[in-house]
Amino acid sequence: MATAVDYLAALLRSRLIITEAQVLTSPPGAVHARHVVAFPKLMLVYDGAIEYQIDGQLVRLHAGDMFYRPAASAARWTLAPGQTCSIGWCEFRAEPELDEPHHPLLRATSDVPLELASFHRIRDLYQRDDAPSRLTVEGELKAVLGRFLPTATPLFDETISDGFTSDASRGDDSVRQAVAWLGRHFAEASVATKVRDRTGLSPDHFRRVFKEMTGLSPNGYLLRLRMSAARFYLQRSDLSIKQVAAQVGYADPLYFSRLYRRYWKSTPTADRKRQ
């Protein structure tokens, strides 16, 4: 398992792709149901406090805390009545795939305005979604990770288990692992069938638990992974549209182009011209 410093060195050598970025304030009493994401998430609490449960263990995060959530971890969070919380966060993946820490990391920052400004820039650049912005946002994220990882410490005394505590079913564990596997293998042929078969669950049970934990159907989640990767390749590589289609799992470039246009409301050719 990689140490935080080893992980940072590998990240700085890799291409980082932002898959989601937000800066927001949650209202009093807000609750986010247990959910799993395929990629790591870095978060800054810049005002208020939040109770965050990750893989069955509870931590209270306060203003100034920066928090790293590993890929495929399962989490839920709540705010106390009358308590708001303001956070900045971004979800990202690395190319090539890296050996990352499998436990959450925590660091208290002494310069909240600096880190908050970085999360605002990451959010704004991510939303622009053009080639120059993608280059700049990658550098901004690497700067934040460079300040965070060298002094971040494991959130819990022991490496957390791969499953939930006793209140979680085997189905939860299997689907969580399925989400992680999809993040690494989304371009493979027949991947939707492969990922369900790996869980050993019935098709109906698998679809129900998957949607509960991700907010999307398995096919919807797979489409999100593929379309996000496709847009990245179109705007950040010299691959042809046919090559991009194959790179993200589509043998038919015409079918890929129809899906892409339906998903992004833009054609692959138009997004290629935005470079």
Backbone torsions as a table, in degrees:
resi	resn	phi	psi	omega
1	MET	NA	136.0	-177.0
2	ALA	-71.1	142.1	169.4
3	THR	-78.8	167.3	-179.7
4	ALA	-61.6	-38.4	-179.0
5	VAL	-70.5	-41.6	176.2
6	ASP	-60.3	-42.2	-179.6
7	TYR	-62.4	-43.2	178.5
8	LEU	-60.8	-44.8	-179.8
9	ALA	-60.0	-41.2	179.3
10	ALA	-68.4	-39.4	178.7
11	LEU	-62.5	-41.0	-178.2
12	LEU	-66.5	-25.3	178.1
13	ARG	-88.1	-10.6	-172.3
14	SER	-101.3	168.3	171.6
15	ARG	-89.2	124.9	-179.5
16	LEU	-106.5	135.3	-177.9
17	ILE	-120.1	117.5	177.2
18	ILE	-75.8	125.2	179.7
19	THR	-104.4	-14.4	177.4
20	GLU	-167.3	145.2	177.0
21	ALA	-154.4	135.4	-178.0
22	GLN	-147.7	152.5	165.7
23	VAL	-131.5	121.0	-171.8
24	LEU	-156.4	165.5	174.4
25	THR	-119.8	126.5	178.8
26	SER	-91.2	141.6	-177.2
27	PRO	-74.3	163.5	179.8
28	PRO	-55.6	138.6	175.5
29	GLY	76.3	6.8	-178.2
30	ALA	-63.0	146.6	179.3
31	VAL	-133.9	134.3	174.4
32	HIS	-115.7	121.4	-177.5
33	ALA	-64.6	160.4	179.3
34	ARG	-55.2	134.3	-176.6
35	HIS	-150.9	160.1	-180.0
36	VAL	-128.7	139.8	173.4
37	VAL	-122.9	155.1	-174.4
38	ALA	-76.9	-23.0	-169.5
39	PHE	-122.8	162.1	178.7
40	PRO	-63.5	156.1	178.9
41	LYS	-134.7	134.9	175.8
42	LEU	-113.6	132.5	-172.3
43	MET	-133.9	143.9	172.4
44	LEU	-120.5	125.3	169.9
45	VAL	-91.8	115.5	-176.9
46	TYR	-111.1	-4.2	173.8
47	ASP	-161.2	141.7	178.1
48	GLY	80.8	-157.0	-178.4
49	ALA	-152.2	156.7	-177.1
50	ILE	-143.6	140.3	173.1
51	GLU	-93.6	119.1	-172.2
52	TYR	-120.1	120.8	177.4
53	GLN	-108.2	122.4	-178.7
54	ILE	-127.4	123.9	-176.5
55	ASP	47.7	44.7	173.0
56	GLY	83.9	-1.5	-179.8
57	GLN	-115.1	140.8	-170.2
58	LEU	-105.7	136.7	174.7
59	VAL	-138.6	146.0	175.6
60	ARG	-103.8	119.2	-179.1
61	LEU	-100.7	135.8	-176.2
62	HIS	-116.3	168.4	177.5
63	ALA	-54.1	130.8	-178.1
64	GLY	99.3	-11.5	179.2
65	ASP	-82.0	134.3	169.6
66	MET	-110.5	140.9	-167.4
67	PHE	-138.8	131.6	176.4
68	TYR	-108.5	122.9	177.7
69	ARG	-107.3	119.1	-176.1
70	PRO	-70.3	160.2	178.1
71	ALA	-58.0	141.9	174.7
72	ALA	66.7	12.8	171.6
73	SER	-76.2	151.6	-179.4
74	ALA	-105.8	130.3	-173.8
75	ALA	-142.1	156.1	168.3
76	ARG	-143.1	155.8	177.3
77	TRP	-143.1	156.7	179.8
78	THR	-142.4	155.2	171.8
79	LEU	-116.3	141.4	177.7
80	ALA	-69.3	152.2	176.1
81	PRO	-54.4	132.2	-179.7
82	GLY	84.4	-6.0	-176.9
83	GLN	-105.5	126.4	171.9
84	THR	-101.8	167.1	176.9
85	CYS	-147.1	132.2	178.3
86	SER	-112.0	128.7	-175.4
87	ILE	-137.5	153.7	165.9
88	GLY	-119.9	140.9	179.8
89	TRP	-153.1	156.5	172.5
90	CYS	-144.9	145.2	177.7
91	GLU	-109.4	138.8	-175.4
92	PHE	-149.6	161.4	172.7
93	ARG	-133.4	158.3	-177.8
94	ALA	-113.4	145.6	171.2
95	GLU	-124.1	122.6	1.1
96	PRO	-75.0	173.1	178.3
97	GLU	-60.7	139.1	-174.6
98	LEU	-114.4	157.6	169.1
99	ASP	-81.3	107.2	-173.2
100	GLU	-109.2	161.3	173.2
101	PRO	-61.2	139.5	-179.0
102	HIS	-101.1	11.1	178.3
103	HIS	-125.8	152.2	179.4
104	PRO	-68.2	150.1	-179.0
105	LEU	-123.0	150.3	-176.5
106	LEU	-137.2	143.0	174.1
107	ARG	-150.1	134.7	173.1
108	ALA	-90.1	124.9	-179.1
109	THR	-93.2	145.6	177.6
110	SER	-93.5	-3.3	-176.7
111	ASP	-133.7	75.7	-178.7
112	VAL	-61.3	-43.8	179.4
113	PRO	-57.4	-38.9	178.7
114	LEU	-61.6	-49.6	-177.1
115	GLU	-68.5	-38.1	178.8
116	LEU	-63.5	-40.6	177.4
117	ALA	-60.9	-37.9	177.9
118	SER	-65.7	-42.5	179.1
119	PHE	-65.9	-35.5	174.5
120	HIS	-63.0	-44.0	179.7
121	ARG	-64.4	-41.7	178.1
122	ILE	-60.1	-45.8	179.1
123	ARG	-61.5	-47.4	-177.1
124	ASP	-65.7	-43.5	179.6
125	LEU	-67.1	-38.7	177.5
126	TYR	-60.7	-41.1	-177.7
127	GLN	-71.7	-27.2	177.1
128	ARG	-66.6	-41.1	171.2
129	ASP	56.6	45.0	170.3
130	ASP	-119.8	169.3	-172.6
131	ALA	-60.2	-47.9	178.7
132	PRO	-60.5	-39.4	-179.9
133	SER	-65.4	-36.8	179.6
134	ARG	-65.0	-37.5	176.4
135	LEU	-66.2	-43.4	-178.0
136	THR	-68.8	-40.1	-177.9
137	VAL	-67.6	-32.2	176.5
138	GLU	-63.6	-43.0	177.4
139	GLY	-65.2	-38.7	178.7
140	GLU	-63.7	-43.9	179.1
141	LEU	-64.2	-41.3	179.1
142	LYS	-63.5	-34.8	177.0
143	ALA	-65.3	-42.8	178.4
144	VAL	-63.6	-45.8	178.8
145	LEU	-62.9	-35.0	178.6
146	GLY	-65.8	-30.6	175.9
147	ARG	-81.2	-30.4	-172.8
148	PHE	-84.4	-51.7	-166.8
149	LEU	-67.1	-37.9	-176.6
150	PRO	-59.8	-29.3	-177.6
151	THR	-114.6	6.0	177.4
152	ALA	-73.3	147.6	-179.4
153	THR	-124.8	152.8	176.7
154	PRO	-56.1	139.6	-175.9
155	LEU	-69.8	-32.8	-178.4
156	PHE	-120.6	161.4	-175.9
157	ASP	-65.9	-34.1	-178.6
158	GLU	-119.3	154.8	175.4
159	THR	-60.4	130.9	-176.9
160	ILE	-71.1	154.8	-179.7
161	SER	-74.5	168.5	178.8
162	ASP	-78.9	-7.0	-176.7
163	GLY	-119.1	179.8	174.7
164	PHE	-84.0	177.2	171.4
165	THR	-73.1	-175.5	-167.4
166	SER	-63.3	-13.7	-178.6
167	ASP	-81.9	-2.3	-178.4
168	ALA	-100.9	147.6	-178.6
169	SER	-89.2	166.2	174.8
170	ARG	-60.0	-32.7	178.5
171	GLY	-60.6	-39.5	177.1
172	ASP	-58.9	-48.7	-178.8
173	ASP	-61.5	-44.0	-177.6
174	SER	-64.1	-41.9	-178.7
175	VAL	-70.9	-37.1	176.3
176	ARG	-58.8	-43.7	177.5
177	GLN	-66.9	-33.1	178.3
178	ALA	-65.1	-40.1	178.3
179	VAL	-61.6	-44.5	178.6
180	ALA	-62.6	-42.0	-179.5
181	TRP	-65.1	-41.0	177.7
182	LEU	-60.5	-38.6	179.7
183	GLY	-61.3	-24.8	-179.4
184	ARG	-98.4	-22.8	-170.0
185	HIS	-125.1	18.7	-172.4
186	PHE	-61.6	-20.0	-177.3
187	ALA	-88.0	-4.9	-177.6
188	GLU	-73.5	155.1	176.6
189	ALA	-70.1	146.9	177.0
190	SER	54.1	32.2	-172.7
191	VAL	-67.5	-31.8	-179.0
192	ALA	-63.2	-40.6	177.7
193	THR	-70.9	-41.6	-179.2
194	LYS	-60.3	-44.1	-174.9
195	VAL	-69.0	-36.6	177.9
196	ARG	-67.4	-42.8	-178.9
197	ASP	-62.4	-32.4	-179.6
198	ARG	-65.8	-25.2	-177.8
199	THR	-80.9	-23.8	-176.5
200	GLY	74.2	11.1	-179.1
201	LEU	-95.0	157.8	174.5
202	SER	-67.3	153.3	-179.0
203	PRO	-54.9	-44.1	-177.6
204	ASP	-66.7	-43.1	179.7
205	HIS	-65.1	-42.1	179.4
206	PHE	-60.4	-48.1	-179.0
207	ARG	-62.4	-40.6	-178.0
208	ARG	-65.6	-49.4	-177.7
209	VAL	-68.3	-37.9	179.3
210	PHE	-60.0	-46.2	-179.0
211	LYS	-67.6	-35.8	177.1
212	GLU	-61.5	-35.5	-172.6
213	MET	-91.9	-20.3	-177.8
214	THR	-120.6	-17.5	-176.3
215	GLY	83.9	-0.9	-179.7
216	LEU	-132.9	156.9	171.5
217	SER	-69.6	162.9	176.5
218	PRO	-55.6	-42.9	179.8
219	ASN	-68.4	-36.7	177.5
220	GLY	-65.5	-39.3	178.9
221	TYR	-67.9	-41.4	177.8
222	LEU	-61.5	-42.2	178.7
223	LEU	-61.5	-42.0	178.6
224	ARG	-60.0	-44.5	180.0
225	LEU	-62.8	-45.2	-176.8
226	ARG	-68.4	-43.7	-178.3
227	MET	-68.5	-36.9	177.1
228	SER	-63.7	-43.0	178.6
229	ALA	-66.2	-39.7	-179.5
230	ALA	-62.1	-43.7	-179.4
231	ARG	-64.0	-38.1	177.4
232	PHE	-61.3	-48.7	-178.1
233	TYR	-63.8	-38.0	179.5
234	LEU	-63.7	-37.1	-174.5
235	GLN	-95.7	-11.5	-174.9
236	ARG	-128.6	11.4	-179.8
237	SER	-142.6	171.7	176.9
238	ASP	-99.0	11.2	179.7
239	LEU	-63.8	142.0	174.1
240	SER	-70.7	166.0	178.8
241	ILE	-60.9	-39.3	177.0
242	LYS	-61.6	-41.9	179.4
243	GLN	-68.1	-37.8	177.1
244	VAL	-63.2	-44.8	178.4
245	ALA	-55.2	-47.9	180.0
246	ALA	-65.3	-36.6	-177.9
247	GLN	-62.9	-30.4	-177.7
248	VAL	-106.7	7.9	169.2
249	GLY	110.2	14.4	-178.3
250	TYR	-119.4	118.9	179.6
251	ALA	-76.8	-25.7	-177.7
252	ASP	-102.7	108.0	-177.5
253	PRO	-65.9	-28.4	177.7
254	LEU	-68.8	-41.7	176.0
255	TYR	-64.0	-42.8	176.7
256	PHE	-57.9	-44.4	-178.0
257	SER	-63.8	-38.7	177.6
258	ARG	-64.1	-44.5	178.3
259	LEU	-62.4	-43.2	-178.3
260	TYR	-60.6	-46.2	-178.9
261	ARG	-64.7	-40.6	179.3
262	ARG	-64.5	-38.1	-176.3
263	TYR	-76.6	-48.9	-172.0
264	TRP	-98.0	-6.9	-176.6
265	LYS	59.8	31.4	-180.0
266	SER	-155.8	150.5	-179.6
267	THR	-86.4	156.8	173.8
268	PRO	-56.6	-37.9	-179.9
269	THR	-64.1	-42.8	179.9
270	ALA	-63.8	-41.8	-179.5
271	ASP	-71.3	-30.9	174.9
272	ARG	-64.2	-36.1	-179.0
273	LYS	-72.2	-14.4	-179.6
274	ARG	-78.8	-2.6	-179.0
275	GLN	-61.9	NA	NA
